[in-house]
Amino acid sequence: MSRKPKDTEEQVISRVEDYRTAAGLSRQQLADLVGVHYQTIGYIERGEYNPSLVLALRIARALHVGIELLFRLPDDPDHPPARDQAAAAE
Amino acid sequence: VPTHVLLVLMINIGLLVLAYSWIYPRYAGNNVSRMMLIDSGLTSLAVLAAGLLFWGRGLEFSLIGLPMNWFFFSFVTYFVIELPFFLWYVQRHGMWPAIQGQSTVQVQREMADTRWDVVRTPARQRLLAAVTAVGLFATPLLFLFTPFDAVGLLGVLFNGVCLFLLQRSVRLVADAADAALDERQLALRNRSHHRAYQTLSALVVLAGLALIGWTVAQDFAAEESLQSYVMNVSWDQISALYFTALMVTASLPSLMLAWDEGNRPQPARA
């Protein structure tokens, strides 16, 4: 697959804000936990910045969720939150 | 080599050896600002020593065939001899990050500082970038078309205020060292420098073409000959060129970043 130009690169659907608010954290608190500026968290939540894999993994670890629950491509099916999956399995 | 030339060189070398073996390690450490302050004092001391020895004696100094008086010879040779000492010291004390960009501490302080939020809204960032760009073009005109250099320097002062506000507007990100930034800010800084370089390249090429055209036109008008071109440059023109180059290169990265950031609202802290 050829490399897409940066300005037409796909946006990632982010659910960081949902999980962050569920965890009771502010942007500043999450930013401090993962070592970035709070604005970077804001841009990730708005889907205006795609984090590196390392940063995505750090965010997932800070929020205690799998990375696949935090980010998905626009044409991928949405995952239900992890707790719903666990409830469905029971 | 004439004795008076050797004497100035010996004074400079002696001062520099003393500075880099004892004064800087003891009183500056790896603090760039303190080092610059002490350096100003030591450079003045070297020039003062040359002045005490050679003021009014009419002795001529020469540097690579260029005749000059004791002041410029002392000043220039001090600077040239100091350069390898300085590079060695900076390397030894790990000071490159602080010299290459705003230090981590400065940037972190700026990131948390809300006093300048007034210039961080998208509309104001774009306005500030536009005003700065107009100021950068106006300053050389002030040097060229006003009778006193002081008027041009007011333009430089205005450019300086714009630069200060621009840097606060983008939280020093465009001028920060790598270690002070997170991955998104690093990408922003790199993009702004890339765009600044492209813009600067275009400006240099256009300015060069304008200079060529102007020189040809002037010479043709004076001599009615296209065989040789002579360009006389006045002090006002040199000032205009110097201060324009200085302020444009200093301002462009922050200006580009402020303009780009001005197209979207910034996320809140909470």
Interface residues (C-beta under 8 A of the other chain):
Chain A: S26 R27 Q28 G35 V36 H37 Y38 Q39 T40 I41 G42 Y43 E45 R46 E48 Y49 P51 S52 L55
Chain B: M111 D182 E183 R184 Q185 R264 Q266 P267 A268 R269 A270
